[in-house]
Amino acid sequence: MSTDLLNFDTRYPSIGDLKKKAKKRIPKFAFDYLEGGCNEEVNLSKNERDFHDVELMPQYLQNYAGVDTSAELFGHRYDAPFGISPIGLQGLMWPNASEILAKAAVRHNVPFILSTVGTSSIERIAEVTSNNFWFQLYHPAKTAMRDDILQRLRDVECPVLVVLVDVPSFGFRYREIKAGLSMPPKMNIRNVFQSAIRPSWSFQTLANGIPEFATLKKYMDKGLDMGQLGQFMNASFDKRVDMNKVAAIRDQWKGKLVLKGIVSDQDTEKAIALGADGIIVSNHGGRQIDAGESSIRSLGNLSGKYKDKITVMMDGGIRTGPDIARAIASGAEFTFMGRPFMYGVSALGKRGGDHTIGLFKTQFKQAMEQLCCETIASLPGTLIK
């Protein structure tokens, strides 16, 4: 058995099993926030479904010396070509989820991305990862806040800044509306009841405190009530990120710069012109536009054209190790997942990060062995076009 599965919980051998357990363990409003997409959730389902159309061809009789699943990205060699996507309000799903996942990522040598609206601060995640983390920036409306966040990232030597570009408006998500969720979440009678029937979540939340936007806390006036906090969030961030805003960040940021949410040729070409080091092809997990195409289809269009000009990564719809192989075969140099890791932590608490990373590592290695690929560089040769 793989060393990644030495502490494997055999009750949860798949992401689907973790999802079912998470749904039973956390309040419905928290699960709906994590799980939901926008509008009719068509693009949410396409993200997963379209992976099934990607087929790979093994070549069994060739000489084969064994598997190396590692991948070099921005000067660092990771154990596997996947990382943990940023998710806002991770502490709403499970207390200290950001720290649990960040620590597990370091142990397994895969990247962890912290969100601006995460529930652990830049400084805390830097501490628990020895500065080995990435940061995703929601672009602040005020230059002073933007510059201060960038300075805080420089102070902890964060190596990679990810600028989110695909939130010009907030997604219209039916599940969140029905649950009374907003930014920030509001607790109504229904949500209080849902919390009461999930005692493990409730006790852990009470023990650790109500989740807050830890990175943003220093920019907030003391004593803000929930309504005022919502006003602060709406006033503090530019929803639309254009070339001028990215150029201003590029001028300041000397580390690696990645744009996340890129799905078109035009935006990819602009990212290259702006001097970005990479793009993450993503439709925000189907949470922003329901009429778009799946991430794996966008990747197939962009990777062949631009992989020699910019590092092309992808996010969205990956649920298995073979899905990672499909994405790499389709041209991604690296992949990221968000929901699967939150299923793991919500289901298993502190053990969830290690379990889920180990699960993906083992599944991916088995897929490479079955395809007779010694390194990830040989995966594109297995793609059936």
N, C-alpha and C positions, 0 to 999 in steps of 0.2 A: 504494500500500500504506500502511496505517496506520503512523504513527510509532511506535506501540507494538510493531510487528513488524519494525523495521529490523534487529534482530539475531536474528530469528526462526530457529529451527532447524527446517527443513522436514521433518525426519524425525519430528517429534512435533507434528502439527497438532491433536491432540485430547488430552483428559485420559486417555482409554483408552490412547493410545500411550505417554504418560508412565508410566502405571501398569505396563504391560508391561515397559518399560525398568527401572523401579524394582525390580520383582520379580526381574529378572535381576542387578541390581547390588548389592543389599543382602542380608544373611543372611536365611534363611527365618524365624527367630524374630523378627527386627525387622519384617519385612513382615507376619507374622501379628499382631504386636502392633498395628500400624497399621490393618490391614485388617479385623480380626475384629469380629464383633458378639457379643451374648450368646445363649446357648442355641442354638436352631436357625437363628439369623440371619434369621428371618422379617421382623422390623421393619427390619433392615438393608437387605434387598432391597426392601421396600416404599417406603423413603425415596426411592430412585431411580425405581422403577417407577411410582409414583403421579404423578410429574411428567408422565409420558407421557399421562395422561388430561386434563391441563389444555390446552385449545385456545384459540388467540387468532385474532382476525379482523382482517385488514388492510382499510384503506379507501383504495384507490389513487388515486381521482380527486379527493380533497380537496386544497385548497391546502396546500403543504408547503414550509417554508423551510429545513429541515435539522435536524440532531440536536444536542441538548445532553444528554449522558449524566450530567451532574453531579447530585449529591444533597446537600442540606443536612441535617446531623444534629448535634444538640446544639451549634449555633452554629458549626460548621465545614462548609465546602463541599468535599466530596470529588469527585474526578474521575469516579467511578462508584459505583453503589449496592451495593458489596460490599466485604467485608473478610476478613481472615484469622483464622479461629477459633483458640482456644487448644488446644494438644495437649500433654499431658504427655510427658516424656522425648523431646522432639524430637531431641535429640542422639544418641539410640539409633539412630534411622533414618539420620541423616547428621550428622556433626560440625558444630557451629556452625550448625545449621539455624535456630535461633531468630534469631540475628543476621543470617543471610542473608535471611530473610523480612522481618525488621523493617526492614532497610536498603532492601530493594526496595519495601516498602510506603510508606516516606517518599518515595522517588523517584517513585512512581506516584500519590502522594496518595490512598491508601486506608488504612483503619485496620488495625492489627495488635494482637491481644490476646495478652498473655503469661500463661501459666498459673503458678499457685503452684508446681506440680511440674514446671515447665519446667527446662531445663538452662542457661539464662542468667539472671542475676540482675536484679532490678528496676533496680539502678543501672547495670548494663552496657547494658541495653536503653534506658534513659533517655539514656545517653551517645550511643549510635549513632543514636537517633531525635530528638535534641534535645528530649526529654521528650514527644514526640508518639506516645504509645502508650496502649493500654488495658490493664487488669490484671484477670484473673479470680481470684477468691478462693475457695479451698477453706477452709471456715470452721474456724479453729483451735479446739481444745478449751480452750486456756488463754487467758483474757482478755488476759494480758500479751503473748502472741505476736500475737494479733489486733491489739491496739492498736499494737504496734511496727511491724507490716507496714503498717497504715494511715498511721502517721507517716512511714515510709519513702516511701510513695506521695505523701504531701503534700510531702515534702522535694524530690522531683523533679517536682512539679507535674503528676502524672498526671491527666488530665482526666476519665477515666471509669473507675469501678469496677464490675466485673461479679461479682455474687455467684452462685455455682453452687448450685442447690437440688435437683438431681435425682440425688444420690448418697447416699440413705439407707442403701444397702448396695452393696457392690461387685458389678458384673455377673458372672454365671457364664459365662465365655467359654471354650469348648472349645479353641479354637486356643491360647490362652495356657497353659491347663493342660497340653496335650500338649507344648508347647514348654518347659515348666518355668519359664515366666515368672511372676514375682510382683512385689511391690513391696517391695524393688527386684528387678530381674531377677537370676536366678542363672545362672551359666555352667556347663553340664554338658558331657560329652564330645560330645554331638550338636551343641550350640551352638558349641563350639569348632571342630568340623569345618565347620559351615555358614559360620563366619567365614573359615576358611582358604580356602575356595573362592570367596570374594568379596574378592580381594586389594586392590582399590581402596578398598573400605570399610575393610578392616583397616588398611591403611597410613595412611589419613586419621585413623582412630580412634587409632592409636598416636601419630601426630604431634600430635594435639590433646588427648589424654588421655581417660581413661574418663569418660563423662558423669556428672554429679552434679546433685543438686537445689540449684542455685546460690543461689536466694533463701532456702532453708531452712538453708543451711550454718551461719549464725551461731547458730542455735538448737540445733545438735547438739553433743554432747560430742565432743571430739577422739578420734580413734582408733577410732571405731565400726566393727565388722566388719559384713559384709553382713546377718547375722542380727539384730544389734542395730539396724541401720538400719531393718529391717522392723518391729521392735517400736516404734521411734521414730515411724514413720509411722502405725501403728495407734493409738498413744496420743496423737498430737498433733492429730488432726483429728476434729471432730464430724461424723458422717455425716449426721445429720438437721438441717436448717436450718428453724426454725420462725419464726413472726411476731416473737417476742420477740428473737431473735437478729438478724433483719433490722432491727427497730426500733432496737436498740442501735447498729448500724452507721450507720443513717440519722441518728441523733443526732450522730454524730461526723463523718460524711463530708459535706462541703459541696459536693463536686463532683457530677457526674452519677452516678446510681446505677441500675444495670440488673440485673434478675433473669433468670438464664438457666436454661432447663429447664422453663419454664411451658407447660402444654398444656391446662389446664382453665379453665372460667369462674370457678370458685371461687378458684383461685390468682391469676387475673388481677385479680379484684375485690380480693383481699387486697393484691396489689402496689400497686394504686391507692390503697387506704386507707393503706398504709404510706408513701406519698409517693415511690415509685420513679418515676424518669423514663422508664424503658422496660422492656420485656421482650423476651427472645429466645425465641421459640417453638422448642423443640428437644427431641428425645428422645435426646440425647447420642450421635447418630450410630448409633442402634440398639444401643448397647453396654450399656444398663441394664435395659430391660424388653422382652421379645420379644412380649408380648401387647398392646402399645400400638398406636396408629395412627401413620401417617407424619406427618412434620413439616408437609408441605404441606396435609394434611387438617386438622390441628389449626389451622394458620394460617387456613384458609378459614372455620373456625367462629368464631375469635376476632377476626379483624381487623375485620369489619363491625360488631361490637358495641362494640369498645373503642378503635378508632383515634382517636376524638375525645377520649379521656380519657388515653391513654398512648401513647408511641411503641412500635409493634409491629414487631419485626424477626424474622427466622427463620434457622434453621441446619439443615442436614441434607438430603442427597440431591442437591444442586446439582452438576451435572457439565458444564454448557454455558452459553454466553451466553443462548440461548433459555430455559434453566431459570431464570436470573435474571429474565428478562422475565416468565416465568410466575408467579414468586413475587411480583414487584411488582404484576402485574395482579391477583393473588389477595389483595392487601391489605397486603403487607409494605412498610414504608417503607425497609427496608435488609435486606441478606442477608449471610450469612457462610458460609465453606467452610473445612474443615480438611484432610481427606485429599487433595484435589487439589493443594494447595500442597506437601504432603509428598511426593507422587508427583514433582512437579516438581524439588524439591531432591534427592531420592534419585536421580532419573534424571540430572540435569544439574549437580549440585553448586552452585557459586556462581552459575551462570547460571540456575538453576531458578526462583528467585523472580521475576525479571524476565520470563522466558519465560512463566510461568503467568499472572501478572497481565496481561501484554500479550495473551495468548491470550483470556482472559475479556473484557477490554475490547473487543477487536476483534469477537469473536462477539456480544457484547451490543449493540454499536453497529450491527452488520449486522442484528440482529433488529429493533431499533428502526427502522432505515431501511426494512426490509421491511414493518413494520407501519404505517409512515407516522406515527410518533409523534415529535413535536419535542422533548418533555421526558418524563421518567419519570412526571410527573403524569397524562399521557394514557394510560398503559398500562392502568389498570383499565378503561377504556372499550373495550378490545379483547377482554376476557374473554368467551368463549362459555359461558354458564351453562346 
